[in-house]
Amino acid sequence: MERLKSAVPAELRRAVGEGAAADLPTTTSRLLAFFDSLPLFHQVMRELTDPELALCRKDKGRAAELKGKGNACFSRREFGEALGFYSQALRHVPTNSDGMDVNLVSAIYANRASTMHKLGLFKESLRDCDRAIAVSSNYSKAWYRKGMVKASLKNYSSAIHDLEVALSTEMTSLGKSNIEQELKLILQKQENVNEVGTSDCGSKDADVPLAEQPQKVIIDSISTPNKGRGMASINDIPPASLIHVEDPLAVIIMKSSRETHCHFCFNEAPADVVFCPLCTIPIYCSKRCQEQAVGDISCNQDTYLEYDDHATSLAKLSITSSCKSPSSKLFAEHRHECGGAHWAAVLPADIVLAGRIMARDREKRMLYGKSVASSGPNLDLVHHYDHHSPDNKLESQIYAIILLLCLQNHYRSDLSWTEDSLSQLVLLIFQIKVNSIAIVRMKSMDGGPELTVNKGVSAAEGANMCSVEQVRVAQAIYVSGSLFNHSCRPNVHAYFLSRTLVLRSTEFIKSGSPVELSYGPQAGEMHLPDRQKSLQENYYFSCQCSSCSELNLSDLVMNSFCCPQSNCLGAISESTYYRSKENFVHVSLGGSYVWKLSLPDVSKVGKDMEKVARSLLGNSGASLNIDPGCCMNCRSHIEVSSAAATSHREASKINRLKEITLLDKTLIPEALQSLKQLKKLRHPYSKVLAQAQDTIAEAFVKVGDQEQAQKHCKASIQILEKVYHPKHITIAHELIKLVSILLSLGDGASAAATFARAEAIFSLYYGSHMEKILAYMGTLKRALRCESTTGAC
């Protein structure tokens, strides 16, 4: 890209950078004409589209080589390494009907099944056995392995059946003898042991139905001067109500998740990953996901949002459970990307996503007998093209030209374009930049809490608190979901079941009120200046939500310092606060940003906020200026720059504990000294203090001191309850950390009470999907049940 950008003449680069959306037909045509005469551009296009140069081609020789490496690792009992080699062999081996070597493919599946059997991955091993048998039904080794895995699962009747099939298909006398010996042993075990049935391991179903039947919730599109289009409630909406369910128009996996998550459902990939039959790029968790991405699978019952396909009609929306026609086919989103070229693996994710939307539009036109000559889909979403930087405009126009030619190369003469195609494609790219939503997964940072504990016995050193983080795994366009506006204190929560977007109310929403989610920045999570900067840079608007237009406790304290007077709870900020006679507060940070905030009703202000900023809230009608370093209560002063430098240094010392896996106990006293210094500098409600307490709590867990871990974990939660509202999901996640510590201490009663509190918050955000999204909740429930019934487990 940099080579192509630097090749563009200065005058043309300036015309592109200074041009508006209305100028796109001219600038894109000029850019295309320039590249058409540039040898470098044709070289780039050949590298992206020529099958002979593709890096993602299937290669039988490479597959055989990788299989050999896997065999060598298996012989050395290096089963983890063997598994990796066999999977890579399956990635490269041709599996389409034309070029498949049946013996090689079935052997690799059987070898991977054997490896997973050795690793205790029984269900995954069975699935690979079935895949090998599907390729070669008389493959004795696959039937043998399937029988042995079922024997490990104590499903002896089924194991005997599979071994008998293996025996009947085995050609060598030595092989027959080995199978007969195993059959004899299993028959003896069957007589002495009760059988355990095995669940169906033949397939993994990526579809996640909505189990609950939502009440009728109707939301309507509205338009306001400050926020433009948005959504509002028509009726009163109770907390935890299902607001909106929608499948994506188009979606693409993030490059960082390509090797760890399924490219269709975006769940974490299992050990027995399935690959695209035509290229080596994507991985899938199951044959079903593979078929949905590449084609040849029908859709069955689903829950979805009824809306106009391109959202051009802003009619009322309502949640509806429906059944799609069994004959309707899902759009095969990957098929146009794997025709022997690797451009989809090289271009940025948002560009590939634009290609999927264009391909989907073409397929839809073909399905309904419409002309494929089109300027492209009209999503009726904002693009803010004129607000983007000159460099972004140039880069996106170049990518639009490349993408258009890649699509033409795939569809050949079957695809024609109007003269506005490039312009529309550029705008589509910017619509994706502004409106795409990141699909996230909850990732456990430690594999779950320490659950096997005895009363009064500390967990072993090296343990971890039960903690999770959100991981961005995919990028998607939800046409109707994009109509929901942002709030830094949202009243709905977004989460994902597979690739389906689900919105749920987290508080009571009165009829006629805005229904708003968070685009990322939230009060308590980010300070006001940081929230505004992030939203302006990524979405090109200045937020005017309640948290950004009214003075609030969170923004006053989260980055603040404490007053030097020991009996004063006033906050000291690095910002300048000026209260006008009209009772507005103007906040500026370094003179770069100025925000105008209204003062809250003093009669409704909580005691905490009154103690923190009494000067700002009192003396109505009088002007007041509070400079950086000045207490908002008593007007005492500190050298704020020095305090900030010292605070950063001490916090950095504490954060080093996170980087050490096997923690030495001798490092904790130094961290405690740093915490002591932070307490002298930072406001008691400062988020810096909360993070420091949390880090030290985790350090105590690692060294096995659960009592101290409990103390610091509780201290962190007490601060966060001031920074966030009490039912914020962050509080629930912190409470779960405390539950894992209390379980390790054997304090089942306190753990159960804390868990119930966290569960109540999670229920607001996830409803009946809580344990599906947060898998560890089920594990904790079982541990608490065990603790309460036996006293130890």
N, C-alpha and C positions, 0 to 999 in steps of 0.2 A: 504493500500500500504506500509506504513512504517513497519508494522509487517512482510510482505513478504520480503521486502528488507533486513531487519535486520536478517532474517533467512538464507539468502544466505551465504554460506561459504566464507571466506575471499579470498581464492585462486580463486574461481569461480567468485567472484565479481571483482577481479583484472583482470582476463582474459576478462571479458565482457567490463570493463572500458577501458582497453588498446587495445582492439581489433579494427580492421578496418572493413570496410564494407565487405571486402573479407572473413573475419573470421566469419561472421554471421551464416552460416550454422552450424558451429561447436559450437559456443557459445549458440545459441538458442536451439540446440539439447541437450546440456548439461544442460541448465537451465530447459528445459521441463522435462528431466529425473529426475532432482533433485526434482522439484515440484510434480511430479507424486508419489513420495515416501513420501511426506510431508503432514501429516494429516491437518495441518493448511490451506494449499492451497485448499484441497478438501472441507474444511468447508467454505472457502471464496466463492468457486465456487457454492456451494449449496445455500448459501445466495443470490447469484446473479441470479441464474437460476431456483430455485425451486418455482413453482407456489404457493405452500402452504405457502411460506415465503415472497411472493411478497408484497410490500407495495402499489402497484399500482392496486390492484385488485378492480373490481367493487363490491359494497356491498349494497344490497337493504335495509338492516336494517339501515345502516349508512345514506343512502339517506332519508329514512323516518324520521329519527331523525333530520336531518338538515332541512327538510321541516317543521317539527313541530316548530323548532326554528325560522324559517322564518315567520311562521304564527303568532307566539307570537310577533315578532317585528312589523309585519304589523298591528296587533291589537293595538299596542301602537303608531302607526303612525311613527315608526322608519324605514322609507322606504329604506334608504341607507343600513342599517344593514340587512333588510329583503332581499334586492336584493343580497347581498353577500351570505346569507344562501341558497337562492333558487339556485343560480349558483353552489354552492358547492354540493347541493343535485343532480343537474343534472350531475355534474362531477362523482358522485359515483353510480348513478342509472344505472343498466344494460339496454342498449338500443338496443342490437343486437336481432334479431328476435327470437332466442331460449329462452332467459331468460328475456324478457321484460315484466314488469307489465304495461299493457296499461293504466290502470286507474291511477297508480302512476305517470307515466311519463307525461301523458297529464295534470294531475293536477298541477304538478310542473311547467310545461311550462305556463299554464294559470295563476298560482299565480305570476310567475315572470313577465308575461305580465301586470297583474294588478298593480304590484309594479312600473314598468317602466312607466305605464300610469300616476300614481300619481306623478312621478318624471319629467313628461313632455317629456319623451323619446318615442315619438309617433311611429316613424318608427321602432324602436327596439321592441316596444310592439306589433306592427302588425306582425312582423316576428315571434315572439314567439306564437302569436295566430295561425298563419299558421302552425307552428310546432306541436302545440297541436292538431289541426284539422287533420294534416297528420297522427298522431298516432291514433286518435279516431275521425272519421268524424262526429259522432253524438253527440259530446261533447258540450252540450248547453252552458256551462260557457265560453268556448273558442269563440264560435260564438257571445255570448253576449258582451264579452270584445272587440272583434274585431269591433263590431258595435259601441260601446261607444267611442273607440279611433277614428274611422272615424268621428264620430259626433264632437269630439274635433277638428278635422281637417276641419270641416265644409263641409265634403263630405257626405251630408245628404242622397242622393239617395242610395249610396252604404251602408251607415249605416243602413238604413231602411231594405234593403235586408238581411243584416247579422242578424239583430234583429228578422226578421221574421223567418229566419232559426232557430235561438235560441228558438223562441217561439214554433216552430213545434217540436223541439227535447226535450224541457223541460218537465219533468215528474211530477213535483210538482205543486200544485195549487198556492202556494205562489210565486214560481219562475215565473210562467206564469203571475201572477198579476203584479209583478215588471217589467217584460219585456214590458207588455202592457202599463204601465205608461210611461216608457221611450220612447216607440214608439210614444205615443200621444204627448209628449213634442217635440220630434224631428220633427214630422210632422208640428207642429206649427212653429218651427224655419225655416223649409224649405220654408214655405210660405213667411217669412219676410226677409230672408237673401239670397243673391246670393251665389251659391255653389262654393266651391273651390275644384278643382280636386286634387287628391293625386297621387304622382308618385309611381311607382312600388316599394313596400317596401318588397317584398317577398324574395329577395335574394340580396346578396352583391357579386359583381363580382370582384375577386381579380386580374384578368388579366388586364394589362395596355398596350394597343397597342401603338406603336409609331405612332403618328398622322402625323408627317412630313415625307416627302419622301426625303431622303438624296441624295445629289449628289454622283456620283461614286467616292469613295475614295479607293485607292489601297495602301496597305502597305505590305512590304515584310520583311521576316525574314533575319537578317544579323548576322554576327559574328565579334566582334572586340576584340583585344588583352586585353583591359582593362575591358570590361564588358561582354565578351562572347556573347551569343545569345541575340538578341534584335530585335526591329522592327524599320523600317525606311519607309519614304514616297517615293512612286514611282513618284507621281505627286505633284505639289504645292497644299497645303491645306489651304484654307482661314480660318480665325478665326471663331469660333462657329460651325465648321463643325462636323457632326456626324462621328466619326472615327471607332467605334467598338461597336457592340451589341452582348451580349452572355448570354445564360442561364447557370446556374452552372451545373457542372458534379455532384456535391453533396453539400449539405448545411445543417447546423445544427444551431439551435437557441442557443444564449448564455444563460447560467444558470441565469444570472441577469435579463434577459428579458422574462423568461418563463411565468410569470404571467401577463405580461403587453402587450405582442405582439403576434400576430398570428404566429403559428409555421410553417406556409407554406408561406404566402406572406410577413410576418414580419412587416405588418402595425400594428398600435396601435389597440389593441383589443377593440371592442365595449362593451357596457353593456350586450348585449345578446350573450355572447360567446357560441360557440359550442364545444363539447368535443369529444374525441375519443370514438367510441362505444365499444372498447375492453379494454381500460385501463384508468387510471386517470391522465396520465402525460401531454399530450399536450392540448392546447386550440387553437381554430380557430375562425376567424372572421366570417365565413360563412360555410354553408353546402358544398359549392363548394370547399373551401380550405380543408375542412375535407376529402372530397372524393378524392381530388388529392393527399393528403398525405397518406391516407389509401388504396385507390384504387377505381376502378369502375367509372372512368370518362374519357371521350375522350377529346382529344386536338383539338382545332379549330384554326382559323387563328392566326398566330403569326409572329413576326419578329425575326429573329435569324441569327446567323453567320454560314455560311457554312464552316465547317472545319472537318478534320479527327477526329474521336471520341476520340482518345488518343493522338492527336497532334504529331504522329510519323513522319508525313510528314510536312516539313516546307515550304509548298507552299505559294504562294501569297494569302492574305486574302482580301476579299472585303465585304462590307455591302450588304446584299441581303434581300429583302422582299419576303417572300415565304409563302406557306400554307402547313402545315403538314397534312398528311392523316387523315381524320376524324376517321378512324378505329384504328389509332395508339394509344397505351395506354401509359400514363406517368408512369414512375417507381414509385411504391407505396413505398416511402422512409421510412415510419414509420411502415409498416406492420410487418417486421421481428423483430421489437423491442417490440411489445406488445402482445406476445404470452403467457402471464401469468407470465413473469419474469420482474424484474425492473432494470436490469443491465444498460439499456440505460439512466436511470435517475440518476445513481450513478457514472458511469465512466466519465472522463473528456470529454469535448465537442469534442476535436480533435480526441479522440479515437473513440467516437461514429460516428464521421464523416468518419473515416477510415472504420468502419463497414458498413456504407451506400455505400461507394465506392465498397467494396467487394461484398455486396449484389446486387448492381446494375450490377456488372460484371457477377455475377452468373445468374441473370435474363436475361441479354442479351445473354449469351451463351445458355440458355434454349430456348429463343425465336428463335434463329437461328439454333437450333438443334445441337449445339456444345457440346462437353464433358464438364461437370462441374468440372472435375478434372483439376485444374489449379493452377499455382503458384501465381495467382492474377493479377490484372490489371497492365500494364506497362504504366505509365503516361509520361515517358520521361521528367521528371522534375528533377531539381537538389535537392539533399537531404543534402549535406554537413555532412554526418554522421561522418566522421573522425574528424571533427572540434568540435563536441559536447563534453560536459563534461562527465566524467565517470558516474556520477550520472544520467544524462539524458539518457545515453545508457542503463544502467541497468533498469531504470524505464520503458523506452519504450519497452524493450524486455519483461518485465513482463506483461505490458499491452497488448502487441501483443499476448502473450500466452493466457491471460484471454479472450481477444476479440475473438480469434480463437475458443476457446472452447464454448463461448457463441453462436457464429454463428452455430457451429456444433450442439449444443443443440437444436437450433431452427429448422435447416434443417434436423436433424436426419441423416438417412442413405442416404438421397438424395444429400448429399454433400461430396465429397472426395477431398483430398488435396495431392499435391506432396510434396516431402521432402523439396522443396525450399519455401513452403508456408510461414513459419514463417519468413524467411529472407526477403522475399518480403513485408510481412506485416510490419515488422520493418521499412524498407526503406520507405514504404508508409506513415507511421506515421511521419517520418522526412520530407518527401516531403510536407506533410500538414503543419508542423510547419514552413517551409521556404516559401511556396508558397500560403498559404491560404490568402484570402482577407476578411477583415471585412466589412460586410454590415452595413451601418449606416443610421440612420434616423435623420431628423432635428426636434429637440424638442423645442417648445416655452417655455421659462422660466417663462412667466407671463401670458400666455393665450392671448397674443396680446396686442397692444397698447391701450392707452386710447382714444377711438374714438368718444365718445359722449361729445363734448366740445363746448363751446361758445367763440366767439371772446373776448379776453381780460379777460377771466375767467380762473384762474389756475385750473389744475386738482386737484381732492381731494387728501388729504394726504393718503398715503398707496398705491398710484399708482406705476407702474413700467414702465421702458423703454421697448420698444419692442425688445427683445433679444432672440437669439436662440443658441442652442449648438448641436453638433453632438453626437449621442448616438449609441454606437456599439450594435447591436441587434443580429447579426448572423455571422457565419464564413463559408466561401464557397471556393470551388475550381473551378476556371475558367481556363480551360486548355489552351486556347489561350490567355486569359487575362494575364496569368502568364508569357507570353513571353515578355511583355513590361517591359523595364528596368526602373530603378528609376533615378530621377533627383531631386535635392533639389530646382530647379526652373523648374518645369515640364511645358511642352507645351500642355498637355492634362489634363482634369479634369475627375475624375471618380465619378459617382453617380449611384443610383439604382432606377429602377421602379419595384416595388414589389421585386422579387429576381433577376431580370435581370440587368446585369452590362452594363452600358452605358459609353462610353468614348467620349469626345468632345474636339476639339482643342480650346485652349484659346488664341492663337496668330497665326500669319501666319507661316506656316511650309514650308520651301523651299524644293523642290524636292531633295531627297537623304539625308535629315536630319533625325536624330534619332527622333522617336516618343516616348516620355517618360512621365510617370506619377510619382506621389509621393507615396512612401511606408509609408508615415507618416511624417518624418522629412522634413521641408522646410526652406529655407532661410527666415529670418524674424520671423518665428515661433520659431525656435530653433537656438542657437548659434552653430558655427562650431564644437567645441569640443563635444557638446551634440549630434549633428546630427551624427557625426562619431561614437560615442560610441553606440548610439541606433542602427545604421545600422550594426555595427560589431557584437553586441550582438544578434540581432534578425535575421540577414540575412547573416552574415559572409562575408562581403565585405567592403572595404574602398572606399567610394564614390569619384569619380574623375570628377564629373559634373562641369560645369562652376562656380557655386557658391562655390564649394569646392576646386577648383584649381586656382582661381584667386582672388586677393584681392578685396573685395567689401565693399561698405558703410555699408550695413546691419550688417555684422559681426564686423565691426570696432566700431559701435556706440551702438548696442542694449543692451550690458551689461556694457557700459563704464561710466567713471566718467568725470566731467568737469574740465577744466584747472582752477587753482586758479587765473589766470590773467583774469580780467573781459572782456577784449576786444579780447580774444582768443577763438576760437571755436574748438580748438584741443581736441582730445579724449584721455583719460587716461585709460589704460587697466590693468587688473590683469595678463595678459600674457606677455611674452617676445617676442619682434619682432626683428628679425635680418635680415637686407637686405644685401645680398651678392653682390660682384662686378658684378656678372652675372645678377643682377637685379631680383633675386628671394627673396621672403620674407619667412623666416622660423619662424613659430609661435610655441611656446611651453608654456604649462600651468603646472606649478609646476614640470617641468621636466618629466612628465609622458607621454605626447603626443607631437609629433612634426609634423607640417604640412608644406609642401613646396608649396608656392603659387606664381604664376607669377604676375608681376606688370601689371596693365592695361595700355593701351596706354594713355599717359598723355594728349595728344591732345583731347581725347574723354572722359576724366574724367569730371564729372559734378562739378559745383562750390562747392556744399556741400562737396563732398569727398575731394576736394583740400583744403578746409578750415579745414577739420577734421584731415588730415594726410599729411600736406605739406612736412614734413621732410622725410617721407617714400617715397613719390612720386618724390621728387626733387633729384638733384645731381646724375644723372644717371652715373653708373659705379663705384660709391664709396660705400664702405661697411659702414653699420650703425647699431648700436645696441640701441634699445629702451627698457629699463628695465621696469618691473611692476611699476606703479605709475608715469611714466614719460610721459609728454605731447608729442603727436606725431607731434605737430606743433612747439612750442617754447621751448620744453625740460624742462619746469617747472616741479616741483616734488611735490607729495603729499604722505602721509602715507596711502597707498591704503587699507591695512587691517583694519585700524581704520575707514576709510570712508565706507568700505563694511559693517562693523558691525553696524555703525550708520544708514546706509541706510536700512538695514534689519529691524532694530528696528522700524524706522519711517514707513516703508511700512507695517509692521505688524499691527501698530496702525490703519492705514487707512483700511486695509483689514477686521478689526473687524466689520466695517459697513455692510459688506455683510451678516454677521451672524444674524443681527437683522432685524426681519420682521417689527415690529412696531417701527420705528426709532424715537428717541427723538431728537428734533432740537438742544438741548444743546450739543450733541456729535459731531456735525459737526465742530464747531470752533477748537476743538482739532485736528481733521483730517486736517483742513486747515493749522494749524501750522506745522503738520508733512509734508504736501505737500511743505510748504515753506522751510523746512529743506532739503527735497529731491532735490528741485531745486538748492540748494546751492552745493549739492554733485554730483548729476547725470548729465550726458551730456544732453543737451536739446533734443537730438534725442533718448535718452535711452528709452527702452521699459518699464522699471520700472516706469518711469514718466507717460507714456501713460496709463498703467494699473491703476496707482493711480488717474489720472484725470478721467478715466472712472468710477471707483468706487465712487468717490465723486459726479460725475454727477448723477449716479443712486441714491445716498443718497438724493440729492436735489430734484429729482423727487418724492421720497417717502414722503418727507415733504411738497411737493406742491410748491416748489420754482423753476418754470420752467425756469426763466431767468438765474439763476445761473447754472441750469442743462445744458442749451444750451451752456453757456460759457465753461464749463469744457468738455462737449462732443466734441465741436469743437477743443479744445486744444488737446484732445486725438487723434482725427483723423489727425490733422496736424503732430503729431509725427509719427503715423503709416504710413503715406504717405512717410516718409523718410525711415522707416525700411523695408516696403514692396514696391513692384513696384505699380504704381498708379492704375492699373486695377486689383489688387489682390482681391480675393473674401472677404477677411477679411475687406477690406475698405468698400465694399458694405454692409456688415452686420453692421458695425459701422454707416454708413450713414442712415440705416433704424432706428437705435436708435434715431438719430437726427431728422428724419422725425416725429417720434411719439411725440417728445418734441415740435417741431414746430407746429404740429397740436394742441397740448394742449394749445399753446400760441395763437392759432387762426391765425397764419401766414401761410395762405394757399399758397401764392405765393412762399415763400421760401421752404415750405414743398414740393410743386410740383416740383420745380427745383432740390431739393436734391434727391427726389424720382426718377426723371428721370435719374440722374447720377447713382444711385444705380441699377436701372433697366437695364441700358446699360451694367454694369459690370456683373450682374446676367445672362443677355442674352448670354454673351460669354460662361458662364459656363454651362448653362442649356438649352439654346435655347427655343424651344416651350414648354418644360417641366417645365419651371420656376415656374408657379403657382401651378403645381401639387406637386413639391418638396417643395416649400415655400408657404404654404397655406395662410400665412398672407399677401402676396403681393396682392392678390385679395381683401382682407379686406381693406388694405390701399388705393388701387385704388378707391374703393367705397367711402371711407371717404374723399379722395381728391376731388372726383367728387362732393360730397355733399357740401364740403366747397366752391368750386368754383361756384356752381350754386345758393346756398341759402345764403351763407355767414355764416351760422351756422347750426349745426345739432346735 
